[in-house]
Amino acid sequence: MTVRLAVLGLGRGAVLTVPAFAAHPRITLVAGCDPNADARAGFGLPAYASAEELFAHGDDFDAVYIASPHEFHARHAIMAAEAGKHILVEKPMAVTLAEAAAMVAAAEAAGTVLMVGPSHGYDPPVALAAELIASGEAGAVRLIHAANFTDFLYRPRRPAELDTAQGGGVVLSQATHQIDMIRRLAASPVASVRAWTGGWDARAAEGAFTALLTFENGAAANLTYSGYARYDSDALAGWAGELGGAKDPAAHGRARAVLAGADEQTAKAARTFAAGDRVSSAVRHHERFGMLVALCEKADLELTPQGVNLHGDGGMRSIAAPLPPVQRADVADAFARAILDGESPLFDGRWGLDSLAVCHAILRSARERRDISPSDLLPSSH
């Protein structure tokens, strides 16, 4: 038995994740959906112009991967749940916490799987570090440091991607990656957030942030992110890029000039199925998201493009995480197992809601200049 999967939204996220579905033996891609006719043609399977048209053919599929723009996630996920479809929704799962809570309620009422991702919380080096912590080899987490410096703001963007109210800016778009990573390693609810956000040009409400998080188990984490296309933290990993491939060290610094000389929406379409874009299926390194070091009771764990460097009392030991056959294979496998085997996914709807609450705690803490408890922001029904 296989899962018949439809893809709702044929933009950049789908380009990066669809190869994992196509390669999975228990998933069959059957349909797509996007308002862009060129994207539908480039997808290569039957595709519809609207979510309403897609769900009108609901007998043809069992599950939907929602990769539509952030501001449509909630509406599309609730439509899917009401149609009895299993759901994998891109991060962030929604723009507001009320929307995310409504998605969780709809999926629970329908008895369907709701899984959030992919995010870098799924990366094999993160999973390996979590195993080293859970096994006791590294000991309990005490402090996590995560930082990433990218050209995120100067990649081609729709106006909504630069508007926090519509799910844009680096906190809602990018902080979820770091939050999922550190929550997986700390294995404890986030108790408090104290944050600062910065926006110093016209590209976004927030183009950078830094935050101190404390966890209920006493651990802490500090997160820093900038998308302003100047310093590139991939230099710290031998120029292994976020998607696992080799990176041109000069490309990052050219981002502003390239964007200034291009029609932004045309450039954005060139990174999607509309232009027949495909990512390489060859896996050289694991996907990664900047640097992360977890300081634990018995050892410090450094995430690398190959796995984890364990820094212990006897020195440093490199532990490789096996490379997948295709990037994001673990996401596709978790979704298939949740549907076909009844296995509860780690990154389920309630996990996504809690991670979104941390994002909103970062925004509110920066705005109000005080500590914020993410649990205080959750709808009362959660």
N, C-alpha and C positions, 0 to 999 in steps of 0.2 A: 504494500500500500504506500502511496506517495501523497504528499500535500500538493494540491493544485493551487499555485500562487499567482495572484495578480499584483501588479506594481502600479501604485497610484502616485504619479509624479515622476517624470522621466528627466529630472535635472541632474545636477552633479552628484548628489547623494546616491541616486540610483545607479549612475555610471560606476561608482566605486564599489557598490555592494552587490549588484545583480550578478557579477561573475561567480560569487560564492554560491548563490542559489542555483545558477546554471550547472555548477559542478557537483552539487550535492545529489547523491543517489536517491534520496527520499523526498526530493522536491522537484516539481515540474512547473516551469514557468509557462503560463497559458495566456496571459493578457496584460495589457498596459493601459494607462490612462494619462492624458496630458492635453491641455488646451492648445498646445503648439503642434500644428500639423506636421512640421518637419521632425519633431521629437517622436511623434507616433510612427512616422515612416521609418525613422532610424532605429526604432526598437526591434523591428523585425518579426513581431507577433501581432495578432489582432489587438487593436488599441482603440480606445474611446476618448471622446473630447471632453467628457465631464464625468464626475463621480456618479451622477444620477444615471447616465448611460451605462457605466460599468456595473453598478449594482442591479440594473435591470436585467443583466445577464449573469446574475448571481449563481445560477445553477452550474455555471462553467468553472467555478473556483471555490476553494474551501477557506482560503486565507488571503490577507492583503498586507503588503508592505507599503506603508504610508510614508512617502518621501516628498510629499507636496510641501509648499512653503509653510513655515512655522505657524503663521496665522490661520491656516486651514486644518491643522492637525486635529483639533478637538472635533470640529464638525465631521471630518472624514472618519475619524475613529468611532464616533457615536453612530454614524450611518452604518459602519461595518458591523459593530456589535448588534445593532438592531436587525441587521440582515443575517445574524448568526455566524459571522465570519471571525476567524482568529486574526489577531492583529499584531504586527510588528510596526511600531511607529518610531520614526527618527527622533533623535534628541534635538532640542528640548521637547518633551512630550506635548507641551502646550505653551501658550504665552502666559496665561494666568493660572493661579492655583485653583480657582473655581472651575475652570475648564478641565484641568487635569483631574480633579476630583470627580467631575461628571463623567469623564472617560472611564475611570476606575469603576464607578457605580454601574455604568452601562455594560461593561464587559462582565462584571460579577453577576448582574441580573441575567445576562444572556448565557452565562456559563461558558464563555469563550476565553481563549488565551489572550492576554494583553501583555506584550513584552516591549521594552523600550530599548532602542539602539539602532545601529551600533554606536558605541562610544569607545574611547580608549580604555575604559574599564574592562573590556573584553580581551585586551591584548595579551598574548601568551606570557610575556615577561611579568605582567601584573598578576596573572593567575599563578605563575611559578612563585613569585614573592609571597602571595597569599598562602600558598601551600607551605612554604618555609616558616611562615609565622604560625600557622595553625598547627603544624607538626611539633612545634616547640623548639625546632633547630635554631631559629633566630631569636626566639623569645617574644614576649609581648611588645607591641609597638608603643613607643614613647613619644616620638616626634617625627613628623614627615615634612620634608621640604620639596616643593614642586614648583618649577618655573619654566615658562616657555615664552620665547620672543620670536614673532613670526611677521609675515607680510599680510596677515588676514584682511586688514582694512583696505588694502590696495590690490586685492584680487577683484575681478569684476563683480559688482553687486547690484541687485535690485534696490530701489529706494527703501522698501520695507526692511531690508537687511541692515540698514543704517538707522533704524527707528526702534528704540527700545519698546515702545508701546505696541509694536507689531512683531515683537520677538527678535529684533535685531540688536546690534551692539555686541561687544565681546563677552559680556557676562552671560546672557541667555544663550548665545551661540556657541561659546567656547568653554566657559567655566564648567559646564556639565562634564566635560572630559576629565578634568582634574578632580572634580568632586566625586565622580564614580570611582576613579582610581583610588583616592585616599579612603573613601568609605569602605571599599572592598578590603583594603589592607588593615584599617583600624578596627573593622568589624564591630562598630559601636555607633549608636545614634549621635549626630552632631548636637551638642548642647548649646553652643553660642558662637556667634560670628561677629567679628569687628573688622570693618573693611574700609577701603578708600577706592574710589574710581576716578579716572582722569579722562578728559576729552579735550584735546588741545588743537583740533583742526575741524574742518567742516564735514568729515567723513562719518562721524557716529556720535551718538550721545555719550557712549563710553568706548574708548579705544584701548584702555588699560585698566587693570585693577590689581590690588594686593589685599590679601585677607588673612586674618588669624582665626582659625577654627579650633575650638576645644570639643572633645568628645566626652560622653558620659562615663567612659571607662578611665578618664584621666589623661588620655593622650591628647596631643595637639598637632596641628598642621599649619604651615604657612604656604600660601599660594600666591604666585605672581604671574601675570600674563600681560603682554603687550602685542598689539597687532599693527604697529606703526611702521614696519618695513625698514627698520634701520639695523640694529644689532640682530643677528640671527643665531639663536641658541643651538641650531643643528651643527654649528662649528664644534660644539663640545662632544659630538658623537661621530666625528670623522666624516661629516657631511652625509650621513644617512638621513634621508628625509622622512617626513611624517608618514608617508605611504610605504616606506620600507625600501625605496630605491635609492640609488646614488644621486646626489644633488649637486648641481652646478653652484659653486660658492658665489658666483657673481649674479645669479638669477635674482636672489632676494633684493639686492641693492638696486636692481633695474625696475622693480615693480612699479614705483611711482611714475617713472618716465614712460614706461610701456602703457600704463593705464591712461596717462594724460594724452597720449597720441592715438587713442582708440575710441571707437564708439562703444560705450560700456556695455550696453545690452547685447550688441552683436558679439562682443568678446565673451560675455557670459554664456551666450548660446553655443559658442564654439567649444565649451567645456562639457556639453551635455549630449544626449542622444540626438538632438536636433542637427548636430554636425557629424553624426556617426562616430562620436568620440568613444574610445575604449581605453581602459587602462591595461597595462601589461599584466598578464597572468603569472609571469615569472616572479618568484619570491626570492629576494636576495637577503633581506633582513625583515624583522618584525616591524609592523606599524608601531609608531611611538609618538609621544606627545611631550616634547621637551625633556627636561631632566627631572628625575624623581629619586630621592634618597630617603629611605625609611630607617630611622635610628631605633633599634630594638634592644631589649635587655641583654641579649647574648651576642648580637652581631648587627652590623649596619648593612642594609641591602640597597644596592645601586642598580637601577634598571638600565639596561643597555639594549642596543639593536639586536643583540644575539640572545639575551636572556637576563641573568642577574649576576652581578659581582657581589659575593658575600665577603664582607670585610670583618674578620673575626680576630680573636686574640693571637692566632697563629699566622696571621697574614691574610692575603686576599685569594679567594678561589672563585673562578668563573664557572657558572653553571648554565649550560645552554638550554634553552627552551626549544623543543622540536619545531621546525618551520612547518607551517600548514601547506597543503597542496596549492591553495589559493588564498589570498588575503581574505579575512573575515569568515573563513570556513567555520570557525567556532561559533559565530553568531548564527549562521544558517543551521548548524547542527543543534544548537540549543533550542531554536525555534521549532525544528522538526521533532525533537524529542519531547518538547512541551505538548505539542499537538498529538503526536502518534503514540507516545509512551506515558503521557500524563505526568511528566517530570516537571516540577515547579521551577521556572527559570529564576536565576538570581536577580536579574534586572527586570522584574515584573512591573505592573502598573503602579503598585504602591511604592516600590523602590524609586521609580521615575518621579512620582509625586514628591517624595522626600528630597530627592536631589534638586528638583525645581524649587522647593521651599528654601534650600540653601542658597540657590541663585538669587531669589528674591530677598533673602536676608542680607546678602552682599549689597544689593542695590539700596535697601532701606538703611542699613548701617551706614553706608557712605553718605546717604542723604541726610540722615538724622544725627550722625556723628555719635553713635552709642552702640553698645552691644545689643545684638538681636538674637533671640532664640528662634530657630526655624520652626519649631513645633507650635509657637504662638501664632504663626502666620497661616497654619493649615485650617481649612474649613472645619467647623465644629463637628461635622459628620464623619470626618476621617478617623 
